[in-house]
Amino acid sequence: MSMALLAQAALRGLRRRLGPPWENAEAALSMFEAARDLRAEDPARRRKLELDGLTILRAIATHHYGPY
């Protein structure tokens, strides 16, 4: 499953649980979509965007479920 699809699934789950404050998940999704668009053009930038998106999703998970 691609990171963009994982982010979309996470976003859907957050919207159900949290209601309106899903901006962080949408920011992560935007980073994954931008990384997808840069697939062949700039691999280093693509990787940075993917890592930034994962960092945002990790922060959301840690905030809601704790570190473990």
FENWOJO-V10935 format. One record per backbone hydrogen bond with DSSP energy under -0.5 kcal/mol. CO is the residue of the C=O (numbers start at 1). NH is the residue of the N-H. If there is no record, write none. Layout:
co=CO nh=NH
co=CO nh=NH
//
This chain:
co=2 nh=6
co=3 nh=7
co=4 nh=8
co=5 nh=9
co=6 nh=10
co=7 nh=11
co=8 nh=12
co=9 nh=13
co=10 nh=14
co=11 nh=15
co=12 nh=16
co=13 nh=17
co=14 nh=18
co=14 nh=19
co=15 nh=19
co=18 nh=21
co=20 nh=22
co=22 nh=26
co=23 nh=27
co=24 nh=28
co=25 nh=29
co=26 nh=30
co=27 nh=31
co=28 nh=32
co=29 nh=33
co=30 nh=34
co=31 nh=35
co=32 nh=36
co=33 nh=37
co=34 nh=38
co=36 nh=39
co=38 nh=42
co=42 nh=46
co=43 nh=47
co=44 nh=48
co=45 nh=49
co=46 nh=50
co=47 nh=51
co=48 nh=52
co=49 nh=53
co=50 nh=54
co=51 nh=55
co=52 nh=56
co=53 nh=57
co=54 nh=58
co=55 nh=59
co=56 nh=60
co=57 nh=61
co=58 nh=62
co=59 nh=63
co=60 nh=64
co=61 nh=65
co=62 nh=66
//
